[in-house]
C-alpha cells in the first residue's frame, strides 16, 4: 500500500469514527428546524462524496496483468468499479447522517434562552417487564420516556433514561411529576410545563415540571 492510500485510509477511518460517535451520543429531546437539518445533511453528504472519490480510486486498484479473456476482464473491472462505488456510497451516507445529526449537537451546546411551554402529559412508558425505580446516572437498555401533547396537537415522546444519548430530561423534575400523575390526570391527561432552551435553529428540552 503506497503513501497516498495509507493517508486516504487514515482520513476515512477517523471520519467514520467521528460520525459514529455523533450517532451513538446524539443529543435527545432536541427539535431542530427542518431547513437546517436538510442544509447540513446535503452539505456533509456532498463533502463525503467528494472526499470518497479519490480515496476509492487509491484504495481499490485493478490487479496488475491483463486477464486472459474478455469476459474475465469485464468481470474484473466490474468488481473494481463496484467496490469503488460501494465505498463512495457508504462514505456519502455516513457523512449525510452526520450532517443530519450535527445541528442537534450545535443546538444542545449553544442554546441559552430559557424556553417554557405548557403541555399535556399523556403517558409514561417504560419498555420493561418490571418497573425500575429511578436512580440518577444509571444507564439501562430500557427505553424510558414520557409522551406529551403540544399546543399544536402533535404528540412528542421525550426520553428520560436510555443507554446512549445526552440531554435527557432531568430526573429531579420528572420524579414529582410522575408521582403526582395519577392525581393530576383529567380525562387521561395532565397539564404540566415543559422547560428547556432555544436559539435560532430550534429547541432543546431539559425538564418537565408541575405548573
C-alpha positions, 0 to 999 in steps of 0.5 A: 500500500503506497503513501497516498492510500495509507493517508486516504485510509487514515482520513476515512477511518477517523471520519467514520469514527467521528460520525459514529460517535455523533450517532451513538451520543446524539443529543435527545429531546432536541427539535431542530428546524427542518431547513437546517437539518436538510442544509447540513445533511446535503452539505456533509453528504456532498463533502463525503462524496467528494472526499470518497472519490479519490480515496476509492480510486487509491484504495481499490486498484485493478490487479496488475496483468491483463486477464486472459479473456474478455469476459474475465476482464469485464468481470474484473473491472466490474468488481473494481468499479463496484467496490469503488462505488460501494465505498463512495456510497457508504462514505456519502451516507455516513457523512449525510447522517452526520450532517443530519445529526450535527445541528442537534449537537450545535443546538444542545451546546449553544442554546441559552434562552430559557424556553417554557411551554405548557403541555399535556402529559399523556403517558409514561412508558417504560419498555420493561417487564418490571418497573425500575425505580429511578436512580440518577446516572444509571444507564439501562437498555430500557427505553424510558420516556414520557409522551406529551401533547403540544399546543399544536396537537402533535404528540412528542415522546421525550426520553428520560433514561436510555443507554446512549444519548445526552440531554435527557430530561432531568430526573429531579423534575420528572420524579414529582411529576410522575408521582403526582400523575395519577392525581393530576390526570383529567380525562387521561391527561395532565397539564404540566410545563415543559422547560428547556432552551432555544436559539435560532435553529430550534429547541432543546428540552431539559425538564418537565415540571408541575405548573 
